[in-house]
Structure formats: C-alpha cells, structure tokens
C-alpha cells in the first residue's frame, strides 16, 4: 500500500479543489488579463456551489492566487494578474474601489 504523498502547502490544494469554483486548467498561467478574467467569470457564473455572488467568488479566487504567489510572482506576471482584476470588474459592470 503506497503512502499518500503529503502536500507541502494547503493553498495549492485550494486553487485546485476550490469548493466554490471549478477553475479551468492553467487559468492563471494565461498571458492575457482578458482571458483570465473571462475564464474566472465563466467558472463563477456556472458554479452552483459558491456561497457568494459570482463576482465576489471570481475576485476572491484571483486575489487569493496573487497573494499566494507573493514574492515569487515576477513583476510582469503580477501586472497581468492585477490587470485581470480590472477586466473582471468591467465584465461584471463594477467600478474600481478608490
């Protein structure tokens, strides 16, 4: 009987197995902020398990991923992900908080 491999970080499991959203594969690795936002919107709109609005669920997952990446995210990658937040707001017709 093989021993179950222990995961090093719980946060990686959250991204893969979120109870709120079924994310498309490699959604956060896409090169376009618009594509990331569109994918998150699709996932949030189709989810039946989320506990909040589709916008909040999608934004929460994106923010979680950015925070999880922390200092390991390159500046260009972090910029794309931050821009995806603005694109997500546009898709849902929300204004950016000041």
Sine and cosine of phi, psi and omega as CSV:
sin_phi,cos_phi,sin_psi,cos_psi,sin_omega,cos_omega
0.00,0.00,0.85,-0.53,-0.04,-1.00
-0.98,0.22,0.66,-0.75,0.04,-1.00
-0.96,0.28,0.64,-0.77,0.01,-1.00
-0.94,0.33,0.76,-0.65,0.01,-1.00
-0.93,0.36,0.81,-0.58,0.00,-1.00
-0.98,0.19,0.74,-0.67,0.02,-1.00
-0.97,0.24,0.62,-0.79,-0.04,-1.00
-0.97,0.23,-0.63,0.78,-0.06,-1.00
-0.78,-0.62,0.74,-0.68,0.04,-1.00
-0.94,0.35,-0.46,0.89,-0.08,-1.00
-0.91,0.40,-0.52,0.85,0.05,-1.00
-0.91,0.40,-0.60,0.80,0.03,-1.00
-0.92,0.40,-0.61,0.79,0.00,-1.00
-0.87,0.49,-0.69,0.72,0.00,-1.00
-0.89,0.45,-0.64,0.77,-0.03,-1.00
-0.98,0.21,-0.60,0.80,-0.18,-0.98
-0.85,-0.53,0.55,0.84,-0.02,-1.00
-0.80,0.60,0.71,-0.70,0.04,-1.00
-0.98,0.19,-0.19,0.98,-0.03,-1.00
-0.99,-0.11,-0.61,0.79,-0.08,-1.00
-0.72,-0.69,0.62,-0.78,0.18,-0.98
-0.99,-0.13,0.99,-0.15,-0.08,-1.00
-0.97,0.22,0.54,-0.84,0.11,-0.99
-0.94,0.34,0.47,-0.88,-0.04,-1.00
-0.87,0.50,0.73,-0.68,0.06,-1.00
0.83,0.55,0.54,0.84,-0.03,-1.00
-0.85,0.53,-0.63,0.77,-0.07,-1.00
-0.99,0.15,-0.08,1.00,0.01,-1.00
-1.00,-0.07,-0.08,1.00,-0.01,-1.00
-0.90,0.43,0.47,-0.88,-0.09,-1.00
-1.00,0.04,-0.14,0.99,-0.06,-1.00
-0.90,-0.44,0.77,-0.64,0.04,-1.00
-0.88,0.47,-0.60,0.80,0.01,-1.00
-0.90,0.43,-0.65,0.76,0.01,-1.00
-0.93,0.38,-0.64,0.77,0.04,-1.00
-0.89,0.46,-0.75,0.67,-0.02,-1.00
-0.89,0.46,-0.68,0.73,-0.01,-1.00
-0.90,0.44,-0.64,0.77,0.02,-1.00
-0.91,0.42,-0.70,0.72,0.03,-1.00
-0.90,0.44,-0.63,0.78,0.02,-1.00
-0.89,0.45,-0.72,0.70,0.04,-1.00
-0.84,0.54,-0.73,0.68,-0.02,-1.00
-0.89,0.46,-0.69,0.73,-0.03,-1.00
-0.93,0.36,-0.65,0.76,-0.02,-1.00
-0.92,0.38,-0.55,0.84,-0.04,-1.00
-1.00,0.08,-0.28,0.96,-0.07,-1.00
-0.93,0.36,0.69,-0.73,0.08,-1.00
-0.95,-0.30,-0.03,1.00,-0.07,-1.00
-0.96,-0.26,-0.09,1.00,-0.06,-1.00
-0.94,0.35,0.45,-0.89,-0.04,-1.00
-0.97,-0.23,-0.10,0.99,-0.05,-1.00
-0.78,-0.62,-0.12,-0.99,0.02,-1.00
-0.93,0.37,0.38,-0.93,0.03,-1.00
-0.83,0.55,-0.67,0.74,0.00,-1.00
-0.87,0.49,-0.75,0.66,-0.03,-1.00
-0.90,0.44,-0.62,0.78,0.02,-1.00
-0.90,0.43,-0.71,0.71,0.00,-1.00
-0.91,0.41,-0.71,0.71,-0.01,-1.00
-0.91,0.42,-0.62,0.79,0.02,-1.00
-0.89,0.45,-0.67,0.74,0.00,-1.00
-0.92,0.40,-0.64,0.77,0.02,-1.00
-0.91,0.41,-0.72,0.70,0.02,-1.00
-0.89,0.46,-0.67,0.74,0.04,-1.00
-0.85,0.53,-0.71,0.70,-0.02,-1.00
-0.90,0.44,-0.68,0.74,0.02,-1.00
-0.89,0.47,-0.72,0.69,0.00,-1.00
-0.91,0.42,-0.62,0.78,0.00,-1.00
-0.90,0.43,-0.61,0.79,0.01,-1.00
-0.93,0.36,-0.59,0.81,0.06,-1.00
0.74,0.67,-0.75,-0.66,-0.07,-1.00
-0.96,0.30,-0.17,0.99,0.02,-1.00
-0.99,0.16,-0.19,0.98,0.05,-1.00
-0.99,0.13,0.73,-0.68,0.07,-1.00
-0.94,0.33,0.34,-0.94,0.00,-1.00
-0.86,0.51,-0.71,0.71,0.02,-1.00
-0.90,0.44,-0.61,0.79,0.00,-1.00
-0.92,0.39,-0.69,0.72,0.01,-1.00
-0.90,0.44,-0.61,0.79,0.03,-1.00
-0.89,0.46,-0.69,0.73,0.03,-1.00
-0.87,0.49,-0.69,0.73,-0.02,-1.00
-0.93,0.37,-0.63,0.78,0.05,-1.00
-0.91,0.41,-0.63,0.78,0.05,-1.00
-0.91,0.42,-0.52,0.85,0.03,-1.00
-0.89,0.45,-0.52,0.86,0.07,-1.00
-0.88,0.47,-0.71,0.70,0.01,-1.00
-0.90,0.44,-0.65,0.76,0.03,-1.00
-0.90,0.44,-0.63,0.77,0.02,-1.00
-0.90,0.44,-0.66,0.75,0.05,-1.00
-0.87,0.49,-0.68,0.74,0.02,-1.00
-0.88,0.47,-0.70,0.72,-0.02,-1.00
-0.88,0.48,-0.54,0.84,-0.01,-1.00
-0.99,-0.14,0.04,1.00,0.04,-1.00
0.93,0.36,0.56,0.83,0.00,-1.00
-0.97,-0.24,0.50,-0.87,0.07,-1.00
-1.00,-0.05,0.50,-0.87,0.02,-1.00
-0.95,0.31,0.72,-0.69,0.03,-1.00
-0.93,0.36,0.63,-0.78,-0.03,-1.00
-1.00,-0.09,0.00,0.00,0.00,0.00
